[in-house]
Each structure stands twice: as structure tokens, then as C-alpha cells.
Amino acid sequence: MKVLMMKNGGSTQIERQWRILSILSWENKGMSINQIYSRLTKSFGEEVSLKTIKRDIDELSLIFPISEEGEGRGIKYKLEKYKIDNIIFSVYELFSLYFIREIIRKYASSELGEIAFKLIERIISFIPSLYNDYIDRLCKAFLIQKDINTDIDVKVDDLKIIEEAILDKKRIKIRYYSFTSDSVSDREVDPYMIYMRNGYYYLTGFCKMHNEIRDFRISRIKDIKILTDTFEISHSFDRVKYYMYSWDVLKGDKKYLVKIKFIGNAARLVKEFDRCRADEIIEKDDGSLLFIKTISQFDEIKRWILGYGSEAEVIEPIELKDIIKKEIIKMAGKIKEI
């Protein structure tokens, strides 16, 4: 974004003029030169002459919507509502704006996603028609497909309630449907944080029922209420490490170093599409690939490994080798002879 071009002066002048713009944005009723001088001194520790401030405002007025009110020493300067017409977009910035809109479009079927999409559409509608025409051209040349799920059952009001409880460190009471047990139960939870994974919203918090930190998919919360009880986040909770050892969403209490050997086309596919999920990848001279990852739970990675069939071999740990072996035997037993 090209903000402004100065005729003279370097970074000091630019910084000072940006500070003057900031000061004018703080006061809706306008400010005199003396008031601007006082704010510059008090807020930024910068002392310049009134003449210099007047000259800066004159230059800024050529680019930004600054108006004058009054006469003589009673003149006040007011920064009108900033207009997007004043922004000069580069081709790359327009491409990025289009990219942001199309990414947000993927979430538009959810309530929060719809609000975000309408916001970016509103911003685009205010830019000059020339830029709109370029974005329309991009629509004809590029297609960003929807390749993620969206949690259409999550309400913005629920997210706001949980956010409020997190910030105030207030316990919540939820009525929750557990997919694993296929049952509904009332839980008291100390909410730690909200996160999104694969298009779904999750709440991480300390569950009083199970006396441990757990994840709750927010779309499965049937009712929610903020309680008066307060809490402190457990000192053992590390928001980075908490998700570090999960393959997808599920988490366990132990840590396992997993090594998987991929050959043939599977090695090429893993290298191309899944290398970011590995802690380390070692490429062998024979074209095979060793995928290394520390995880805390086997269920999700088991399904991923089985998807590569005979071109995937679990090297370690022995527990995962046995799980894969038993699953293959069960699958083979269900194949009827022709």
C-alpha cells in the first residue's frame, strides 16, 4: 500500500507526519495547531515548531481528507473518515485481496464465516471500479476450490460467550454431546482457549467430570452458561506443546516415536503432500522415504498409514506395528473368495 510520498525529508519527517495523522484520528471535533503540538510533546516526546506542524498538515492535506474549521488562531484541523479511495493498490496487493476473499468464501456457510465474507465483500465494493475490474479478471483466471469442512452449527453468540469466559477466567457449564459415547451429559469446564482445526471449532479446557484437560467440539455443545466460579490455568498447560504431538485432533497421555517407511508412489505422494506433518523426513538413495513423527495417540495416524496400503511399512514402535497388523488381518477376513 502506497501511503504518501514526501517532497523533502527522510524517515524523521515521515514518522512525524504519521504521528500527526494519528493524533488527528484521536479527536473527532478537530484540533488546533497548539493542541497538536501539545499532543506531539506529551505522547511522543517530539518538539517541533508550530510552523513545521502547519507545513506538515498542508502536505498531508494533499493526500488525506483533512479539513479546516474556523479562522485565524481559532482554526481547527479535522481528519475526516478515511476513505479507501485514498489507497493505491499494487497488482500484488489486489491479487492478495482476491486470495483473502476466496479463502474466506470457504467458510461462508458458517455464521462467523458469512460475516467475515460480507465484510471483505464490503471492503472490495468501496475500492475504485478500476481495481474491481481487475479482481473480476482474476476470478476468470483463478479458481480456489473449497477443500475444507465448515462448522455450520456453531453460532457466533456461543463463541462470544466462551471468549468472555476465557478472558474473565470464569468456569462454564455445558450440556455436551459426546460422539465417542453417543450420549449427552452436563459438564463444568474451565475454558482455556478456542482453536480451529480442519474447519471445526474446538474448546480446550479442564473438564471437572474427568479431572483432566480435554477438547470439546463447539458444535456439539447443546447449552452453555457462565458460572460465578473463577479458575486459574494449570501451570502444566502449554498451549504449543498441547497440540504438538497430535496427528489431527485426538490426544493421548504418552509419546511415541513413529517411523514409517514409504516406497514407490507412496513415497512420492508423502513427500509432495504430507512432508509438513513430519518432524523429519529422510530420503533414501533407493527412492524410499522414512517418515518420522512423535505422536501421543494411534487412531488417526493408523487410518492414514492404511490408506497407503502395501507401500507403507511401520518400522516402529512395536505397538503401532501390532495395531496395523491386526487391522489388516480383520480386513482380509472380510474379503470373500470369488
Secondary structure in CASP SS format (residue, H / E / C, confidence):
PFRMAT SS
TARGET T0000
AUTHOR 0000-0000-0000
METHOD secondary structure of the structure
MODEL  1
M C 1.00
K E 1.00
V C 1.00
L C 1.00
M C 1.00
M C 1.00
K C 1.00
N C 1.00
G C 1.00
G C 1.00
S H 1.00
T H 1.00
Q H 1.00
I H 1.00
E H 1.00
R H 1.00
Q H 1.00
W H 1.00
R H 1.00
I H 1.00
L H 1.00
S H 1.00
I H 1.00
L H 1.00
S H 1.00
W H 1.00
E C 1.00
N C 1.00
K C 1.00
G C 1.00
M E 1.00
S C 1.00
I H 1.00
N H 1.00
Q H 1.00
I H 1.00
Y H 1.00
S H 1.00
R H 1.00
L H 1.00
T H 1.00
K H 1.00
S H 1.00
F H 1.00
G C 1.00
E C 1.00
E C 1.00
V C 1.00
S C 1.00
L H 1.00
K H 1.00
T H 1.00
I H 1.00
K H 1.00
R H 1.00
D H 1.00
I H 1.00
D H 1.00
E H 1.00
L H 1.00
S H 1.00
L C 1.00
I C 1.00
F C 1.00
P C 1.00
I E 1.00
S E 1.00
E E 1.00
E E 1.00
G C 1.00
E C 1.00
G H 1.00
R H 1.00
G H 1.00
I C 1.00
K E 1.00
Y E 1.00
K E 1.00
L E 1.00
E C 1.00
K C 1.00
Y C 1.00
K C 1.00
I H 1.00
D H 1.00
N H 1.00
I C 1.00
I E 1.00
F C 1.00
S C 1.00
V H 1.00
Y H 1.00
E H 1.00
L H 1.00
F H 1.00
S H 1.00
L H 1.00
Y H 1.00
F H 1.00
I H 1.00
R H 1.00
E H 1.00
I H 1.00
I H 1.00
R H 1.00
K C 1.00
Y C 1.00
A C 1.00
S C 1.00
S C 1.00
E H 1.00
L H 1.00
G H 1.00
E H 1.00
I H 1.00
A H 1.00
F H 1.00
K H 1.00
L H 1.00
I H 1.00
E H 1.00
R H 1.00
I H 1.00
I H 1.00
S H 1.00
F H 1.00
I C 1.00
P C 1.00
S H 1.00
L H 1.00
Y H 1.00
N H 1.00
D H 1.00
Y H 1.00
I H 1.00
D H 1.00
R H 1.00
L H 1.00
C H 1.00
K H 1.00
A H 1.00
F C 1.00
L C 1.00
I C 1.00
Q C 1.00
K C 1.00
D C 1.00
I C 1.00
N C 1.00
T C 1.00
D C 1.00
I C 1.00
D C 1.00
V C 1.00
K C 1.00
V H 1.00
D H 1.00
D H 1.00
L H 1.00
K H 1.00
I H 1.00
I H 1.00
E H 1.00
E H 1.00
A H 1.00
I H 1.00
L H 1.00
D H 1.00
K C 1.00
K E 1.00
R E 1.00
I E 1.00
K E 1.00
I E 1.00
R E 1.00
Y E 1.00
Y E 1.00
S E 1.00
F C 1.00
T C 1.00
S C 1.00
D C 1.00
S E 1.00
V E 1.00
S E 1.00
D E 1.00
R E 1.00
E E 1.00
V E 1.00
D E 1.00
P E 1.00
Y E 1.00
M E 1.00
I E 1.00
Y E 1.00
M E 1.00
R E 1.00
N C 1.00
G C 1.00
Y E 1.00
Y E 1.00
Y E 1.00
L E 1.00
T E 1.00
G E 1.00
F E 1.00
C E 1.00
K C 1.00
M C 1.00
H C 1.00
N C 1.00
E E 1.00
I E 1.00
R E 1.00
D E 1.00
F E 1.00
R E 1.00
I H 1.00
S H 1.00
R H 1.00
I E 1.00
K E 1.00
D E 1.00
I E 1.00
K E 1.00
I E 1.00
L E 1.00
T E 1.00
D E 1.00
T E 1.00
F C 1.00
E C 1.00
I C 1.00
S C 1.00
H C 1.00
S C 1.00
F C 1.00
D C 1.00
R H 1.00
V H 1.00
K H 1.00
Y H 1.00
Y H 1.00
M H 1.00
Y C 1.00
S C 1.00
W C 1.00
D C 1.00
V C 1.00
L C 1.00
K C 1.00
G C 1.00
D C 1.00
K C 1.00
K C 1.00
Y E 1.00
L E 1.00
V E 1.00
K E 1.00
I E 1.00
K E 1.00
F E 1.00
I C 1.00
G H 1.00
N H 1.00
A H 1.00
A H 1.00
R H 1.00
L H 1.00
V H 1.00
K H 1.00
E H 1.00
F H 1.00
D H 1.00
R H 1.00
C H 1.00
R H 1.00
A C 1.00
D C 1.00
E E 1.00
I E 1.00
I E 1.00
E E 1.00
K C 1.00
D C 1.00
D C 1.00
G C 1.00
S C 1.00
L E 1.00
L E 1.00
F E 1.00
I E 1.00
K E 1.00
T E 1.00
I E 1.00
S C 1.00
Q C 1.00
F C 1.00
D H 1.00
E H 1.00
I H 1.00
K H 1.00
R H 1.00
W H 1.00
I H 1.00
L H 1.00
G C 1.00
Y C 1.00
G H 1.00
S H 1.00
E H 1.00
A E 1.00
E E 1.00
V E 1.00
I E 1.00
E E 1.00
P C 1.00
I H 1.00
E H 1.00
L H 1.00
K H 1.00
D H 1.00
I H 1.00
I H 1.00
K H 1.00
K H 1.00
E H 1.00
I H 1.00
I H 1.00
K H 1.00
M H 1.00
A H 1.00
G H 1.00
K C 1.00
I C 1.00
K C 1.00
E C 1.00
I C 1.00
END
